[in-house]
Amino acid sequence: MNRLDASRRAQVLNCLIEGCSIRATVRMTGVSKTTVTRLLVEAGTVAAEYQDRVMRNLTCRRLQVDELWTFNYCKAKNLTPEIAAKVPGAGSVWLWVAMDADTKVVPCAMIGDRNSGTAHEFVTDLASRLRYRVQMTTDGHRPYLEAVESAFGAQIDYAMLVKLYGNDGDPKSAERRYSPGQCIGTVPTVVSGRPDPEHISTSFVERQNWTVRGTMRRYTRLSNGFSRKIENHMAAVALNYFSYNFIKIHSTLRTSPAMAAGVTDRLFDVSDLVALLVESEKKAA
């Protein structure tokens, strides 16, 4: 099978990392759509495997957790039994994200439903990556209660930050239809342990969610860049967080989150991801 050379692979991956759609990447690089999509899936798989391997025994102390909505193939209101049978993973898709408030590293992210099963799987995976007792803040999503207790037991300082929303103006206006409700207040609620009240917050992870929507085409609101296959969506998410953790310099830290967290001692480049991909291909050969 003919494959792109390393420089061409790096060029394509750079476009995808910077938020370009598949078609825009095709136009800028001259690489076929099929090849771009295949490279996305291959690189995303390698990125996910690498992060799963190295994001272990982390020294995080303050974690913030949130969920981010998008959809695959069609929105839930348009999902029919025929589409569900034909397209696995069609409908609403939730991205579960954990962030260290100090180093800004994202130790894990997961694609799934917004139910208790996914919550349990995600929080259990997160707990397995930590070295010390942590303080964690989530929103008021109820499945977190059982999931955190099951994964951490009493060895956590855990609080929920419940947000209160209000809506003003005409309910039929475009602003009301396409914008989230206005947050009019928050209620910090201690669930277990003794979390520091000053650090009961989800501000950092919510700010990172904004970055996701700005840099990952599949999460841009009111666009046609949504995923048509769940496999492509998962690969794009893995590629995005590899770039965020290892390649891009955080504007506040002036280094990459992975370096700040002690996961690596150097700043990665797209060529490093290409090298991991080549190494994976050699092992599979």
C-alpha positions in Angstrom: 0.0 0.0 0.0 1.3 3.4 -1.0 1.7 5.8 2.0 2.5 9.5 2.4 6.0 10.3 3.4 6.7 11.8 6.9 6.6 15.4 5.8 3.3 15.1 4.0 1.8 13.3 7.0 3.0 16.1 9.3 1.4 18.6 6.9 -2.0 16.9 7.0 -1.9 16.4 10.8 -0.9 20.0 11.3 -4.0 21.1 9.4 -6.3 18.8 11.5 -4.7 19.9 14.7 -5.3 23.5 13.9 -9.0 23.0 13.5 -9.4 22.5 9.7 -12.1 20.3 8.4 -11.4 17.3 6.3 -12.3 19.1 3.1 -10.3 22.2 3.9 -7.3 19.9 4.6 -7.8 18.3 1.2 -7.8 21.7 -0.5 -4.7 22.9 1.3 -2.6 19.8 1.1 -3.7 18.2 -2.2 -4.1 14.9 -0.4 -7.2 12.9 -1.2 -10.1 12.9 1.2 -9.9 9.1 1.7 -6.2 9.4 2.6 -6.8 12.3 5.0 -9.5 10.4 6.8 -7.4 7.2 7.0 -4.5 9.2 8.4 -6.8 10.8 11.0 -8.0 7.5 12.3 -4.5 5.9 12.3 -2.9 8.9 14.0 -5.8 9.3 16.5 -5.5 5.6 17.4 -1.8 6.0 18.1 -2.3 9.2 20.0 -5.0 7.6 22.2 -2.7 4.6 22.9 0.3 6.7 23.8 -1.7 9.0 26.1 -3.3 6.0 27.8 0.2 4.6 28.4 2.0 7.6 29.7 -0.8 9.3 31.7 -0.1 7.2 34.8 0.9 7.8 38.4 0.1 11.5 38.0 0.8 14.0 40.8 -2.4 16.0 40.3 -3.9 17.6 43.4 -6.9 19.6 42.1 -9.1 18.2 39.4 -12.0 19.7 37.5 -14.4 17.5 35.5 -17.0 18.4 32.9 -19.0 17.1 29.9 -19.3 18.6 26.4 -22.1 17.9 24.0 -22.1 17.4 20.2 -23.7 14.9 17.8 -22.6 12.2 15.4 -24.3 11.8 12.0 -27.6 13.5 13.2 -29.1 15.1 16.2 -31.1 13.0 18.7 -34.4 14.5 17.6 -33.7 13.3 14.0 -32.5 9.8 15.0 -34.7 7.1 13.6 -34.6 3.3 14.3 -33.3 2.9 10.7 -30.4 5.4 11.2 -29.6 3.8 14.6 -29.3 0.4 13.0 -27.2 1.6 10.1 -24.9 4.1 11.9 -23.4 3.0 15.2 -23.1 5.8 17.6 -25.5 8.2 15.8 -27.2 10.9 17.8 -26.0 12.8 20.8 -22.3 12.3 21.8 -20.9 13.5 25.2 -17.2 14.2 25.8 -16.2 13.6 29.4 -13.1 15.6 30.3 -10.9 15.9 33.4 -8.3 18.7 33.9 -5.7 19.4 36.5 -6.3 22.9 37.7 -2.6 23.5 38.4 -0.8 22.1 35.3 -3.8 22.2 33.0 -3.0 18.7 31.8 -5.9 16.6 30.6 -5.2 13.1 32.1 -8.1 11.4 30.3 -11.1 12.1 28.1 -13.9 9.7 27.1 -16.6 9.6 24.5 -20.0 8.2 25.5 -23.5 8.8 26.7 -24.4 11.0 29.6 -25.5 8.2 31.8 -24.3 6.5 34.9 -22.5 3.7 33.1 -20.2 6.1 31.2 -19.8 8.2 34.4 -18.6 5.1 36.3 -16.2 4.1 33.5 -14.8 7.5 33.1 -14.2 8.3 36.8 -12.8 4.8 37.5 -10.3 5.3 34.6 -9.4 8.8 36.1 -8.8 7.4 39.5 -6.4 4.7 38.2 -4.1 7.4 36.8 -3.6 9.3 40.1 -0.8 9.0 42.7 -2.2 11.1 45.5 -5.5 12.0 47.2 -7.1 14.8 45.1 -9.7 17.5 45.4 -12.3 17.2 42.6 -15.0 19.5 41.4 -17.8 18.5 39.0 -21.0 20.1 37.9 -24.3 18.9 39.5 -24.8 15.9 37.1 -26.1 13.2 39.5 -24.3 10.2 38.0 -21.1 11.6 39.4 -22.2 10.9 43.0 -22.2 7.1 42.7 -19.3 7.0 40.2 -16.9 9.0 42.5 -17.9 7.0 45.6 -17.3 3.8 43.7 -13.9 4.8 42.2 -12.4 6.7 45.2 -14.3 5.7 48.3 -13.5 8.1 51.1 -10.1 8.9 49.6 -11.1 12.1 47.9 -12.2 15.7 48.7 -15.1 16.1 46.4 -17.5 18.9 45.8 -20.2 19.7 43.2 -20.7 23.2 41.8 -24.4 23.4 40.9 -25.2 26.2 38.5 -28.5 28.1 38.5 -29.7 29.3 35.1 -32.2 31.9 34.0 -33.6 33.0 30.6 -34.6 36.5 29.7 -36.1 37.9 26.5 -38.2 36.3 23.8 -38.1 32.5 24.0 -38.4 32.4 20.2 -35.5 34.6 19.5 -32.3 33.3 17.8 -30.3 34.2 20.9 -32.5 32.0 23.2 -32.6 29.2 20.6 -28.8 28.9 20.0 -27.2 30.1 23.2 -27.1 28.4 26.6 -29.1 29.9 29.5 -27.5 32.7 31.5 -25.8 31.5 34.6 -27.3 33.6 37.5 -25.5 31.9 40.4 -23.7 28.8 41.7 -24.2 26.6 44.7 -21.0 24.8 45.9 -22.0 21.6 47.6 -19.5 19.4 49.6 -20.1 15.7 48.9 -17.2 14.0 50.7 -13.9 14.9 52.5 -12.8 18.5 53.1 -12.4 20.3 49.8 -10.9 23.8 50.0 -13.8 26.2 49.3 -11.5 28.5 47.4 -10.8 25.8 44.8 -14.4 24.5 44.3 -14.5 25.5 40.7 -14.9 24.2 37.1 -13.7 27.4 35.4 -10.5 25.9 34.0 -12.1 22.9 32.4 -15.0 25.0 31.0 -12.4 27.4 29.5 -10.8 24.4 27.9 -14.1 23.3 26.5 -14.2 26.6 24.7 -10.8 25.8 23.3 -12.2 22.5 22.1 -15.1 24.2 20.3 -12.7 26.7 18.7 -10.0 24.2 17.6 -11.8 21.0 16.8 -14.1 21.3 13.8 -16.5 18.6 15.0 -17.4 20.6 18.0 -17.9 24.0 16.3 -21.5 25.1 16.8 -23.9 25.7 13.9 -21.6 24.2 11.3 -21.5 21.2 8.9 -18.3 19.9 10.4 -19.9 17.2 12.6 -18.8 13.6 12.4 -20.5 11.0 10.3 -18.7 8.0 11.9 -18.1 7.6 15.6 -14.6 6.1 14.9 -13.6 9.3 13.1 -15.0 11.3 15.9 -13.0 9.4 18.6 -9.8 9.7 16.6 -10.3 13.4 16.2 -10.8 13.8 19.9 -7.6 11.8 20.7 -5.6 13.8 18.2 -6.9 17.1 19.7 -5.9 16.2 23.3 -2.5 14.8 22.2 -1.8 18.2 20.6 -3.2 20.1 23.6 -1.2 18.1 26.1 2.1 17.6 24.3 2.5 19.9 21.3 0.9 23.3 22.0 2.3 25.8 24.5 -0.2 26.8 27.1 -0.4 30.6 27.1 -0.4 30.9 31.0 2.2 28.2 31.7 4.5 29.0 28.8 5.1 25.3 28.4 3.0 22.4 27.4 0.6 20.9 30.0 2.4 17.5 29.8 5.7 19.2 30.6 4.2 21.1 33.5 2.7 17.8 34.9 6.1 16.0 34.6 4.8 13.5 32.0 7.6 14.5 29.6 10.7 16.7 29.8 10.4 18.2 26.3 8.0 19.9 23.9 6.6 17.6 21.3 6.2 18.4 17.6 3.9 16.9 15.0 6.9 14.9 13.7 6.9 13.1 17.1 3.4 11.9 16.4 4.4 10.8 12.9 7.3 8.9 14.5 4.9 7.1 16.9 2.7 6.2 13.9 5.7 4.8 11.9 6.8 2.8 15.0 3.2 1.4 15.3 3.2 0.4 11.7 6.5 -1.4 12.0 5.2 -3.4 15.0 2.1 -4.4 13.0 4.0 -5.4 9.9 
